[in-house]
Amino acid sequence: MKKCKPPGMDLIFIVDSSESIGNEDFELARNFMVSMINSSSSKNQIQINRFGIIRFSSDSVQFLNLTSDFEEAIKVAETLPYDSGENTNIFSGFNLAAKIFKNDGRIDVPLVALLITDGQANIGGDPTPAADELKSLGVNLFTIGVGAEATTDLHIWGKHSES
């Protein structure tokens, strides 16, 4: 019989802050993160969720390490700066998430990465190998396409690996 994991999860938001996203869609991404964190912070729940936040454009930056401090997570999500960088380095965002999960992820709860992007990677190489590495660590990778430019690559990256 397969052992069930205890309630809770480690969730890292990987948020695109490139010029192609635009200020309005970046604000929607901020609001979405706050909503997700708020919906997971009910005092009646027995689960312990932790959240992390990565922002990327030309490179990725960790703004919040995995924490169960919901107030801090909401504060960081609400104030996450939009840098409108010229490039979209999704590869870098995936790699930083993998590093965080390797160093700080809990093995007894589901690991989740949520990429929010328009999907137009133009620097850093093909994100697919980095997405596959995340999934090989046991990370459930989900993607949310933002704007009219979102690509079908988002579906490919979020699929489970066949191995």
DRENDO-1510 file (C-alpha; in Angstrom, 1 decimal, always signed):
<recs>
REC; n; res; u; v; w
REC; 1; MET; +0.0; +0.0; +0.0 .
REC; 2; LYS; +1.3; +3.4; -0.9 .
REC; 3; LYS; +2.0; +5.8; +2.0 .
REC; 4; CYS; +0.1; +9.0; +1.9 .
REC; 5; LYS; +1.9; +12.3; +2.4 .
REC; 6; PRO; +0.8; +14.5; +5.3 .
REC; 7; PRO; -1.3; +17.6; +4.6 .
REC; 8; GLY; +0.5; +20.7; +3.3 .
REC; 9; MET; +2.8; +21.6; +0.5 .
REC; 10; ASP; +5.8; +23.6; -0.5 .
REC; 11; LEU; +4.8; +26.0; -3.3 .
REC; 12; ILE; +7.2; +28.2; -5.3 .
REC; 13; PHE; +5.8; +30.9; -7.6 .
REC; 14; ILE; +8.0; +31.6; -10.6 .
REC; 15; VAL; +6.9; +35.0; -11.9 .
REC; 16; ASP; +7.8; +36.5; -15.2 .
REC; 17; SER; +8.7; +40.2; -14.9 .
REC; 18; SER; +9.8; +40.8; -18.4 .
REC; 19; GLU; +8.7; +43.7; -20.6 .
REC; 20; SER; +6.4; +41.4; -22.7 .
REC; 21; ILE; +4.2; +40.7; -19.6 .
REC; 22; GLY; +3.3; +44.3; -19.0 .
REC; 23; ASN; +2.4; +46.1; -15.9 .
REC; 24; GLU; -1.3; +45.2; -15.9 .
REC; 25; ASP; -0.7; +41.5; -16.2 .
REC; 26; PHE; +2.1; +41.6; -13.7 .
REC; 27; GLU; -0.3; +43.2; -11.2 .
REC; 28; LEU; -2.8; +40.3; -12.0 .
REC; 29; ALA; +0.0; +37.8; -11.2 .
REC; 30; ARG; +0.6; +39.6; -7.8 .
REC; 31; ASN; -3.1; +39.5; -7.0 .
REC; 32; PHE; -3.2; +35.8; -7.9 .
REC; 33; MET; -0.3; +35.0; -5.6 .
REC; 34; VAL; -1.9; +36.9; -2.7 .
REC; 35; SER; -5.2; +35.1; -3.3 .
REC; 36; MET; -3.5; +31.7; -3.3 .
REC; 37; ILE; -1.6; +32.4; -0.1 .
REC; 38; ASN; -4.7; +33.8; +1.6 .
REC; 39; SER; -6.8; +30.7; +0.6 .
REC; 40; SER; -4.1; +28.5; +2.2 .
REC; 41; SER; -3.8; +30.3; +5.5 .
REC; 42; SER; -7.1; +29.3; +7.1 .
REC; 43; LYS; -6.6; +28.8; +10.8 .
REC; 44; ASN; -8.9; +25.8; +10.7 .
REC; 45; GLN; -6.7; +23.8; +8.4 .
REC; 46; ILE; -4.3; +21.2; +9.8 .
REC; 47; GLN; -1.9; +21.5; +6.9 .
REC; 48; ILE; +1.3; +23.5; +6.9 .
REC; 49; ASN; +1.9; +25.2; +3.6 .
REC; 50; ARG; +5.1; +27.0; +2.8 .
REC; 51; PHE; +5.5; +29.5; +0.0 .
REC; 52; GLY; +8.4; +30.9; -2.0 .
REC; 53; ILE; +8.6; +33.6; -4.7 .
REC; 54; ILE; +11.0; +33.9; -7.6 .
REC; 55; ARG; +10.9; +36.7; -10.1 .
REC; 56; PHE; +12.7; +36.5; -13.4 .
REC; 57; SER; +13.4; +38.5; -16.6 .
REC; 58; SER; +17.0; +38.4; -17.8 .
REC; 59; ASP; +17.9; +36.4; -14.7 .
REC; 60; SER; +16.0; +35.0; -11.7 .
REC; 61; VAL; +16.0; +36.5; -8.2 .
REC; 62; GLN; +14.7; +34.8; -5.1 .
REC; 63; PHE; +12.4; +37.2; -3.2 .
REC; 64; LEU; +11.1; +34.8; -0.7 .
REC; 65; ASN; +12.5; +31.5; +0.6 .
REC; 66; LEU; +10.1; +28.8; +1.5 .
REC; 67; THR; +8.2; +30.1; +4.6 .
REC; 68; SER; +5.0; +29.3; +6.5 .
REC; 69; ASP; +4.9; +33.0; +7.6 .
REC; 70; PHE; +1.7; +33.9; +5.6 .
REC; 71; GLU; +1.9; +37.6; +6.5 .
REC; 72; GLU; +5.5; +37.8; +5.2 .
REC; 73; ALA; +4.5; +35.9; +2.0 .
REC; 74; ILE; +1.6; +38.2; +1.3 .
REC; 75; LYS; +3.7; +41.3; +1.9 .
REC; 76; VAL; +6.4; +40.1; -0.5 .
REC; 77; ALA; +3.7; +39.1; -3.1 .
REC; 78; GLU; +1.9; +42.4; -2.8 .
REC; 79; THR; +5.1; +44.5; -3.2 .
REC; 80; LEU; +7.0; +42.3; -5.7 .
REC; 81; PRO; +8.6; +44.9; -8.0 .
REC; 82; TYR; +8.0; +44.7; -11.8 .
REC; 83; ASP; +11.3; +45.3; -13.5 .
REC; 84; SER; +10.1; +45.2; -17.1 .
REC; 85; GLY; +13.4; +43.6; -18.2 .
REC; 86; GLU; +14.0; +43.1; -21.9 .
REC; 87; ASN; +14.5; +39.3; -21.7 .
REC; 88; THR; +12.6; +36.3; -20.6 .
REC; 89; ASN; +14.9; +33.7; -19.0 .
REC; 90; ILE; +12.5; +30.9; -17.9 .
REC; 91; PHE; +15.4; +28.4; -17.8 .
REC; 92; SER; +16.9; +30.5; -15.0 .
REC; 93; GLY; +13.6; +30.6; -13.1 .
REC; 94; PHE; +13.3; +26.8; -13.2 .
REC; 95; ASN; +16.9; +26.3; -12.2 .
REC; 96; LEU; +16.5; +28.6; -9.1 .
REC; 97; ALA; +13.3; +26.8; -8.1 .
REC; 98; ALA; +15.2; +23.4; -8.4 .
REC; 99; LYS; +18.0; +24.7; -6.2 .
REC; 100; ILE; +15.5; +26.0; -3.5 .
REC; 101; PHE; +13.6; +22.6; -3.5 .
REC; 102; LYS; +16.9; +20.7; -3.2 .
REC; 103; ASN; +18.1; +22.8; -0.3 .
REC; 104; ASP; +14.9; +23.6; +1.6 .
REC; 105; GLY; +12.1; +21.5; +0.2 .
REC; 106; ARG; +10.4; +19.0; +2.6 .
REC; 107; ILE; +10.4; +15.4; +1.4 .
REC; 108; ASP; +7.2; +14.6; +3.2 .
REC; 109; VAL; +4.9; +17.0; +1.5 .
REC; 110; PRO; +4.0; +17.7; -2.2 .
REC; 111; LEU; +6.4; +20.0; -3.9 .
REC; 112; VAL; +4.7; +22.4; -6.3 .
REC; 113; ALA; +6.1; +25.0; -8.7 .
REC; 114; LEU; +3.8; +27.5; -10.5 .
REC; 115; LEU; +5.2; +29.3; -13.5 .
REC; 116; ILE; +3.3; +32.5; -14.4 .
REC; 117; THR; +4.6; +33.8; -17.8 .
REC; 118; ASP; +3.7; +34.6; -21.4 .
REC; 119; GLY; +5.9; +31.8; -22.4 .
REC; 120; GLN; +8.2; +33.7; -24.7 .
REC; 121; ALA; +11.6; +32.6; -23.6 .
REC; 122; ASN; +14.3; +34.5; -25.5 .
REC; 123; ILE; +17.5; +34.0; -23.4 .
REC; 124; GLY; +19.0; +31.3; -21.3 .
REC; 125; GLY; +18.3; +28.4; -23.6 .
REC; 126; ASP; +15.4; +26.0; -23.9 .
REC; 127; PRO; +13.5; +25.8; -20.6 .
REC; 128; THR; +12.4; +22.2; -21.3 .
REC; 129; PRO; +15.5; +20.5; -19.7 .
REC; 130; ALA; +15.2; +22.6; -16.6 .
REC; 131; ALA; +11.4; +21.8; -16.4 .
REC; 132; ASP; +12.3; +18.1; -16.7 .
REC; 133; GLU; +14.8; +18.4; -13.9 .
REC; 134; LEU; +12.2; +20.0; -11.6 .
REC; 135; LYS; +9.8; +17.2; -12.4 .
REC; 136; SER; +12.5; +14.6; -11.8 .
REC; 137; LEU; +12.9; +16.0; -8.2 .
REC; 138; GLY; +9.2; +15.1; -7.7 .
REC; 139; VAL; +8.0; +18.7; -8.2 .
REC; 140; ASN; +4.5; +19.1; -9.6 .
REC; 141; LEU; +5.0; +21.9; -12.2 .
REC; 142; PHE; +2.0; +23.9; -13.3 .
REC; 143; THR; +2.0; +26.8; -15.7 .
REC; 144; ILE; -0.3; +29.8; -16.1 .
REC; 145; GLY; -0.2; +31.7; -19.4 .
REC; 146; VAL; -0.6; +35.4; -19.2 .
REC; 147; GLY; -1.6; +37.7; -22.1 .
REC; 148; ALA; -2.3; +37.0; -25.7 .
REC; 149; GLU; +1.3; +35.9; -26.4 .
REC; 150; ALA; +1.2; +32.8; -24.2 .
REC; 151; THR; +2.6; +29.8; -26.0 .
REC; 152; THR; +1.9; +26.1; -26.2 .
REC; 153; ASP; +5.3; +25.5; -24.6 .
REC; 154; LEU; +3.5; +26.1; -21.3 .
REC; 155; HIS; +1.6; +22.9; -21.8 .
REC; 156; ILE; +4.7; +20.9; -22.6 .
REC; 157; TRP; +6.6; +22.1; -19.5 .
REC; 158; GLY; +3.7; +21.4; -17.2 .
REC; 159; LYS; +3.2; +17.8; -18.4 .
REC; 160; HIS; +4.5; +14.9; -16.3 .
REC; 161; SER; +7.6; +13.3; -17.6 .
REC; 162; GLU; +7.3; +9.9; -19.1 .
REC; 163; SER; +10.2; +8.4; -17.2 .
</recs>
